[in-house]
């Protein structure tokens, strides 16, 4: 049974195929989507009404979760790696705030 005093403890290991979706902070997926579209932590922070360090911290958590750097800095902005979860897929508008 669940009680209000119980806390969810997430493993510190990278995400594996058997990781339950309920253990993923969905806010991180929103940050990923905005980072993917803006290619900039500063512009993503502005779009999400967060600070740039908050977005950088979320990216750090995403990198741990997916065991990949996800984005690399280039002259054109942050480019997704080949292993980025959404690379090559159409982005889901359901993640975007209305």
PANU-702526 format. One record per residue: residue number from 1; x, y, z of N, C-alpha, C, CB in turn; residue in one letter. Coordinates in Angstrom, 3 decimals. Glycine has a CB too. Layout:
N
- k, n_c1, n_c2, n_c3, ca_c1, ca_c2, ca_c3, c_c1, c_c2, c_c3, cb_c1, cb_c2, cb_c3, r
- NUM, X, Y, Z, X, Y, Z, X, Y, Z, X, Y, Z, A
...
% end
This chain:
98
- k, n_c1, n_c2, n_c3, ca_c1, ca_c2, ca_c3, c_c1, c_c2, c_c3, cb_c1, cb_c2, cb_c3, r
- 1, 0.839, -1.181, 0.000, 0.000, 0.000, 0.000, 0.878, 1.236, 0.000, -0.951, 0.003, 1.209, X
- 2, 0.382, 2.270, -0.630, 1.116, 3.526, -0.719, 0.647, 4.459, 0.368, 0.943, 4.175, -2.100, X
- 3, 1.588, 5.094, 1.014, 1.231, 6.114, 1.998, 1.937, 7.405, 1.638, 1.601, 5.665, 3.441, X
- 4, 1.431, 8.506, 2.110, 1.982, 9.817, 1.788, 3.405, 9.969, 2.298, 1.108, 10.910, 2.368, X
- 5, 3.790, 9.189, 3.294, 5.135, 9.312, 3.849, 6.169, 8.523, 3.054, 5.142, 8.850, 5.288, X
- 6, 5.737, 7.709, 2.101, 6.672, 6.932, 1.293, 7.293, 7.823, 0.227, 5.964, 5.720, 0.644, X
- 7, 8.562, 7.590, -0.059, 9.229, 8.340, -1.113, 9.732, 7.372, -2.166, 10.391, 9.189, -0.548, X
- 8, 9.757, 7.832, -3.388, 10.231, 7.036, -4.497, 11.728, 7.261, -4.632, 9.484, 7.393, -5.811, X
- 9, 12.504, 6.199, -4.581, 13.944, 6.294, -4.721, 14.325, 5.702, -6.063, 14.679, 5.574, -3.558, X
- 10, 14.906, 6.540, -6.916, 15.314, 6.088, -8.237, 16.725, 5.530, -8.183, 15.226, 7.232, -9.255, X
- 11, 17.003, 4.473, -8.931, 18.357, 3.929, -8.956, 19.315, 4.902, -9.631, 18.381, 2.576, -9.678, X
- 12, 20.559, 4.867, -9.215, 21.563, 5.754, -9.792, 22.212, 5.140, -11.028, 22.628, 6.087, -8.756, X
- 13, 21.692, 4.019, -11.488, 22.267, 3.361, -12.657, 21.600, 3.869, -13.922, 22.122, 1.835, -12.551, X
- 14, 22.297, 3.777, -15.057, 21.700, 4.225, -16.319, 20.423, 3.465, -16.647, 22.696, 4.066, -17.457, X
- 15, 19.574, 4.111, -17.439, 18.302, 3.519, -17.820, 18.536, 2.253, -18.636, 17.453, 4.523, -18.614, X
- 16, 17.821, 1.206, -18.305, 17.897, -0.032, -19.059, 16.514, -0.343, -19.603, 18.432, -1.200, -18.182, X
- 17, 16.442, -1.364, -20.429, 15.172, -1.720, -21.053, 14.101, -2.077, -20.033, 15.372, -2.874, -22.001, X
- 18, 14.499, -2.554, -18.867, 13.503, -2.955, -17.884, 13.147, -1.836, -16.904, 14.000, -4.153, -17.123, X
- 19, 13.685, -0.625, -17.114, 13.335, 0.503, -16.252, 11.869, 0.854, -16.472, 14.251, 1.736, -16.535, X
- 20, 11.127, 0.914, -15.405, 9.704, 1.238, -15.503, 9.543, 2.711, -15.844, 8.964, 0.899, -14.183, X
- 21, 8.643, 3.000, -16.763, 8.404, 4.392, -17.153, 7.940, 5.240, -15.993, 7.384, 4.458, -18.260, X
- 22, 7.301, 4.630, -15.029, 6.810, 5.418, -13.899, 7.945, 5.997, -13.063, 5.915, 4.566, -13.022, X
- 23, 9.152, 5.506, -13.255, 10.302, 6.008, -12.508, 10.991, 7.181, -13.198, 11.296, 4.897, -12.295, X
- 24, 10.530, 7.568, -14.378, 11.163, 8.651, -15.117, 10.443, 9.960, -14.820, 11.162, 8.357, -16.635, X
- 25, 11.215, 10.971, -14.481, 10.670, 12.309, -14.264, 10.261, 12.861, -15.631, 11.717, 13.255, -13.545, X
- 26, 8.975, 12.978, -15.879, 8.482, 13.419, -17.181, 8.906, 14.844, -17.518, 6.977, 13.318, -17.219, X
- 27, 9.218, 15.637, -16.518, 9.720, 16.984, -16.769, 11.052, 16.939, -17.528, 9.888, 17.747, -15.441, X
- 28, 11.834, 15.888, -17.299, 13.094, 15.744, -18.022, 12.848, 15.544, -19.506, 13.903, 14.578, -17.462, X
- 29, 11.786, 14.828, -19.848, 11.471, 14.621, -21.261, 11.058, 15.929, -21.930, 10.357, 13.580, -21.413, X
- 30, 10.364, 16.775, -21.191, 9.994, 18.089, -21.716, 11.254, 18.925, -21.952, 9.028, 18.819, -20.742, X
- 31, 12.175, 18.903, -21.003, 13.439, 19.634, -21.161, 14.192, 19.090, -22.379, 14.319, 19.514, -19.871, X
- 32, 14.224, 17.763, -22.520, 14.898, 17.177, -23.678, 14.276, 17.678, -24.980, 14.834, 15.641, -23.616, X
- 33, 12.957, 17.680, -25.055, 12.264, 18.112, -26.275, 12.613, 19.556, -26.624, 10.743, 17.966, -26.108, X
- 34, 12.588, 20.436, -25.627, 12.881, 21.849, -25.886, 14.366, 22.023, -26.239, 12.509, 22.722, -24.648, X
- 35, 15.241, 21.301, -25.573, 16.660, 21.353, -25.935, 16.865, 20.874, -27.371, 17.499, 20.497, -24.963, X
- 36, 16.164, 19.831, -27.744, 16.280, 19.272, -29.087, 15.853, 20.303, -30.134, 15.430, 17.992, -29.214, X
- 37, 14.794, 21.038, -29.834, 14.280, 22.027, -30.800, 15.101, 23.309, -30.818, 12.833, 22.364, -30.482, X
- 38, 15.579, 23.773, -29.659, 16.288, 25.048, -29.593, 17.791, 24.912, -29.787, 16.018, 25.708, -28.278, X
- 39, 18.320, 23.747, -29.468, 19.771, 23.470, -29.576, 20.602, 24.406, -28.695, 20.229, 23.605, -31.038, X
- 40, 20.004, 24.857, -27.584, 20.684, 25.796, -26.695, 20.090, 25.684, -25.295, 20.568, 27.252, -27.226, X
- 41, 20.953, 25.551, -24.274, 20.441, 25.505, -22.902, 19.853, 26.855, -22.502, 21.559, 25.101, -21.922, X
- 42, 20.436, 27.943, -22.995, 19.925, 29.280, -22.666, 18.535, 29.497, -23.267, 20.896, 30.368, -23.172, X
- 43, 18.376, 29.192, -24.551, 17.064, 29.368, -25.191, 16.039, 28.377, -24.629, 17.184, 29.191, -26.722, X
- 44, 16.479, 27.176, -24.300, 15.558, 26.204, -23.689, 15.084, 26.725, -22.338, 16.242, 24.816, -23.525, X
- 45, 15.995, 27.281, -21.562, 15.629, 27.832, -20.250, 14.611, 28.955, -20.404, 16.879, 28.349, -19.508, X
- 46, 14.829, 29.824, -21.381, 13.882, 30.922, -21.609, 12.515, 30.376, -22.004, 14.408, 31.878, -22.702, X
- 47, 12.484, 29.383, -22.881, 11.217, 28.810, -23.335, 10.471, 28.109, -22.208, 11.462, 27.834, -24.469, X
- 48, 11.220, 27.518, -21.282, 10.615, 26.770, -20.176, 10.414, 27.619, -18.923, 11.475, 25.574, -19.837, X
- 49, 10.843, 28.882, -18.974, 10.769, 29.779, -17.813, 11.551, 29.209, -16.632, 9.300, 30.017, -17.407, X
- 50, 12.749, 28.717, -16.952, 13.673, 28.192, -15.949, 14.980, 28.956, -16.062, 13.903, 26.656, -16.131, X
- 51, 15.879, 28.711, -15.127, 17.215, 29.283, -15.241, 18.071, 28.359, -16.104, 17.859, 29.494, -13.836, X
- 52, 19.111, 28.916, -16.695, 20.012, 28.107, -17.511, 20.672, 27.008, -16.677, 21.084, 28.994, -18.160, X
- 53, 21.110, 27.287, -15.431, 21.672, 26.200, -14.624, 20.666, 25.063, -14.352, 22.172, 26.760, -13.303, X
- 54, 19.372, 25.392, -14.258, 18.352, 24.348, -14.054, 18.272, 23.430, -15.268, 16.967, 24.983, -13.779, X
- 55, 18.345, 24.021, -16.455, 18.309, 23.215, -17.678, 19.579, 22.380, -17.794, 18.143, 24.117, -18.924, X
- 56, 20.721, 22.960, -17.445, 21.977, 22.202, -17.468, 21.927, 21.033, -16.500, 23.160, 23.112, -17.127, X
- 57, 21.338, 21.255, -15.334, 21.197, 20.175, -14.356, 20.263, 19.087, -14.883, 20.669, 20.726, -13.017, X
- 58, 19.176, 19.485, -15.529, 18.254, 18.499, -16.115, 18.961, 17.703, -17.205, 16.994, 19.197, -16.693, X
- 59, 19.796, 18.373, -18.004, 20.558, 17.675, -19.044, 21.519, 16.680, -18.410, 21.332, 18.682, -19.929, X
- 60, 22.129, 17.053, -17.327, 23.022, 16.130, -16.607, 22.249, 14.893, -16.151, 23.672, 16.835, -15.386, X
- 61, 21.051, 15.087, -15.619, 20.220, 13.957, -15.181, 19.812, 13.085, -16.363, 18.967, 14.463, -14.445, X
- 62, 19.487, 13.725, -17.494, 19.138, 12.971, -18.705, 20.320, 12.147, -19.194, 18.668, 13.921, -19.814, X
- 63, 21.508, 12.738, -19.151, 22.707, 12.022, -19.587, 22.945, 10.789, -18.724, 23.933, 12.946, -19.538, X
- 64, 22.709, 10.916, -17.449, 22.844, 9.762, -16.548, 21.774, 8.728, -16.845, 22.758, 10.205, -15.076, X
- 65, 20.551, 9.185, -17.025, 19.424, 8.297, -17.282, 19.621, 7.472, -18.553, 18.144, 9.104, -17.386, X
- 66, 20.088, 8.126, -19.627, 20.248, 7.442, -20.907, 21.671, 6.940, -21.157, 19.845, 8.362, -22.020, X
- 67, 22.581, 7.188, -20.221, 23.973, 6.749, -20.338, 24.570, 7.198, -21.675, 24.068, 5.214, -20.199, X
- 68, 24.365, 8.474, -22.001, 24.873, 9.051, -23.244, 24.979, 10.558, -23.034, 23.941, 8.703, -24.474, X
- 69, 25.872, 11.222, -23.767, 25.990, 12.676, -23.628, 24.795, 13.391, -24.239, 27.280, 13.170, -24.281, X
- 70, 24.050, 12.742, -25.131, 22.829, 13.217, -25.773, 23.036, 14.391, -26.721, 21.846, 13.603, -24.734, X
- 71, 23.799, 15.399, -26.325, 24.068, 16.567, -27.159, 25.546, 16.905, -27.067, 23.194, 17.780, -26.731, X
- 72, 26.104, 17.374, -28.167, 27.483, 17.873, -28.172, 27.464, 19.314, -28.674, 28.420, 16.975, -29.066, X
- 73, 28.339, 20.138, -28.100, 28.411, 21.543, -28.495, 29.125, 21.655, -29.840, 29.140, 22.388, -27.413, X
- 74, 28.537, 22.432, -30.733, 29.151, 22.735, -32.029, 28.962, 24.221, -32.294, 28.526, 21.866, -33.188, X
- 75, 29.553, 24.703, -33.379, 29.381, 26.115, -33.752, 27.928, 26.437, -34.067, 30.259, 26.458, -34.956, X
- 76, 27.153, 25.432, -34.492, 25.736, 25.628, -34.829, 24.806, 25.414, -33.638, 25.339, 24.690, -35.947, X
- 77, 25.358, 25.154, -32.480, 24.544, 24.890, -31.301, 24.725, 23.456, -30.837, 23.069, 25.171, -31.591, X
- 78, 23.923, 23.050, -29.900, 24.019, 21.696, -29.362, 23.369, 20.720, -30.337, 23.349, 21.604, -27.962, X
- 79, 24.165, 19.774, -30.819, 23.674, 18.792, -31.779, 23.444, 17.457, -31.073, 24.669, 18.626, -32.956, X
- 80, 22.322, 16.796, -31.368, 22.049, 15.505, -30.731, 23.016, 14.434, -31.227, 20.601, 15.072, -30.998, X
- 81, 23.338, 13.522, -30.348, 24.170, 12.388, -30.739, 23.300, 11.368, -31.455, 24.871, 11.750, -29.504, X
- 82, 23.918, 10.414, -32.090, 23.176, 9.359, -32.790, 22.348, 8.529, -31.820, 24.137, 8.452, -33.563, X
- 83, 22.749, 8.493, -30.565, 22.021, 7.711, -29.568, 20.942, 8.506, -28.846, 22.982, 7.159, -28.563, X
- 84, 20.771, 9.777, -29.177, 19.712, 10.562, -28.533, 18.381, 9.858, -28.736, 19.657, 12.014, -29.101, X
- 85, 17.575, 9.755, -27.682, 16.331, 8.984, -27.751, 15.375, 9.409, -28.853, 15.629, 9.076, -26.457, X
- 86, 15.358, 10.671, -29.227, 14.405, 11.142, -30.225, 15.052, 11.409, -31.572, 13.728, 12.390, -29.738, X
- 87, 16.335, 11.128, -31.709, 17.024, 11.408, -32.969, 16.373, 10.634, -34.107, 18.522, 11.050, -32.865, X
- 88, 15.973, 11.356, -35.121, 15.377, 10.736, -36.292, 13.892, 10.459, -36.180, 16.071, 9.480, -36.577, X
- 89, 13.296, 10.780, -35.047, 11.864, 10.549, -34.855, 11.124, 11.881, -34.855, 11.600, 9.781, -33.534, X
- 90, 9.893, 11.897, -35.333, 9.117, 13.141, -35.223, 8.859, 13.432, -33.755, 7.770, 13.042, -36.009, X
- 91, 8.917, 14.686, -33.385, 8.702, 15.035, -31.976, 7.223, 15.048, -31.645, 9.324, 16.398, -31.654, X
- 92, 6.940, 14.592, -30.472, 5.571, 14.461, -30.013, 5.057, 15.793, -29.495, 5.467, 13.390, -28.929, X
- 93, 4.056, 16.323, -30.147, 3.462, 17.593, -29.723, 2.822, 17.493, -28.344, 2.426, 18.051, -30.737, X
- 94, 2.538, 16.282, -27.886, 1.931, 16.101, -26.570, 2.873, 16.544, -25.472, 1.532, 14.650, -26.360, X
- 95, 4.181, 16.548, -25.720, 5.128, 16.988, -24.723, 5.158, 18.504, -24.580, 6.495, 16.479, -25.063, X
- 96, 4.734, 19.193, -25.610, 4.840, 20.648, -25.642, 3.708, 21.296, -24.876, 4.852, 21.151, -27.074, X
- 97, 4.052, 22.307, -24.068, 2.988, 23.012, -23.353, 2.065, 23.726, -24.333, 3.583, 24.018, -22.353, X
- 98, 0.799, 23.807, -23.990, -0.179, 24.454, -24.884, -0.185, 25.953, -24.718, -1.575, 23.913, -24.631, X
% end
